[in-house]
Amino acid sequence: DAMQLYRGMHIGTAKLPPGERRGVPHHLIDVLDVTEEASVARYQQQARAVIDAVVERGSVPLLVGGSGLYLAAVLTDFRFPGTDPERRAHWEAELASLGPAALHVELARRDPAAAAAIGPYNGRRIVRA
């Protein structure tokens, strides 16, 4: 689960305490502060780098847990477009000011397929789109 990425997030996650890991290295656990945002694109890069390093050491990497999106991002050829912080800030401000329904109308005008898939209530996904 994505909460395993965060340092200090031990309750309510499936994160094994170090003493229960039986000496098996676990990677990408406790790599983010709670103030940092998890990103599938960043996780994809980090996980693939870890997998390559494990293989180079002559070991077999095991990819376990996580959401379907995070797993698919590592295992398939998902490509994530870059983000523009200024554009993101603009749309986040619009979301705060106007609400998700108004932004959904704009998204429907620009990308009807994305708007139909997202729906009018998920402001975060509307902003990303």
N, C-alpha and C positions, 0 to 999 in steps of 0.2 A: 504494500500500500504506500502511496506517495508520502505519507507522514513519516515513513522511515528515513526519508532524506533529511529530516530536520533534527538537529541536535536538541535534546531535551524533551522530545515528544515520545515518551515511553508508554504512557498510559493510553489505552485504547488503540494501540497499534499491534501488529504481529512481530515487532522487532525483538529478536532474541538478544538477551543480555550477553555480553562478551563471555561470561563464564559458561554459558550453555552452547557455545558455538563449536565446542570440541576441537579447538585448534584449527578449524577450517576458516580460511580467510573469507570475510564477507566484505564486499565492496559497495560503495555508494550508499552507505548508511551513515547518518550523522554528518552530511557534507554541506548542509545549509543552515544558516541561522534562521530563526523563526521570522525575522524581518525580511528575508529574501523570498522572492517568488519562484516556485518550482516551474520549470519549463520543459515541455516534452522535447523540444529541439535541443536544449542543452543536455538533457538526460541522454538523448540519443547519441550525441557526440561522446559524452563521458563513458557511457556503457560500452560503446564500440571500442573505445581506447582501452578500457579495462579488459575486455574480451581479447583484444589483440595481444595485450601484455601477458595474459594468462596463457594463451596459446604459445607465445614466444618462449615462455618458461617450460614448455613441454607438458602443461597440465590441461585438463579439460574444464572449460568454464561451464557452469550451470546457471541458467537464467531462470530465476524463480520469483513468483509473486508478482505484484504490480497490477496495474489496470491493463485492460486489453489494448488501450491506445499506447501506453508506454512500451509494452511488449512488442506490439506490431511495429512501432517506430524503430526498435532495435533490429528486428528480424526481417523487415521488408524495406523496400526502397522509398520510404516516405521522404519527401523533401519539404522543408519548411521555408517559406519566404522570409526574408529579413523583415525587421520591423523598423518603423520610423518613430522615434520617441516623441517628436513634436506632433505628428499626426495622431498618435495614440493619445497623447495628452488632450488634444483638441476634442476627440470623440469621447473621452472619459468626462471632460467638462460638459459636453453636450448631454451625455447620459445623466449626469448629476442635475443639470438644469431642466431638461425636457422629459427625462424618463425613458424607459426602454421602448414603450409603444411608439413614441414619435421617431426614435431612431430606427425602429423596425420598418416604419413607413418609408423612410429614406433608403434603407437597405433594399426593400422590395422594389423600389424604383431603379436602383443600380444593379441589383443582382437577385432577381426573383427566386431563383433556385436556392440560393443560400438562405434567403429570408424564409422560404417555405420549410427548409430543413431545421432552422433554428427556432422559429416561433417568436412571438412578440414579448416574451417575459424574461428571456435570458440576456440581460444587459451586457454581461461580460463577453459572451459569444458574439453578440451583435457588434460590439466595439471591435473585437478582433477581425470580424468579417469586413 
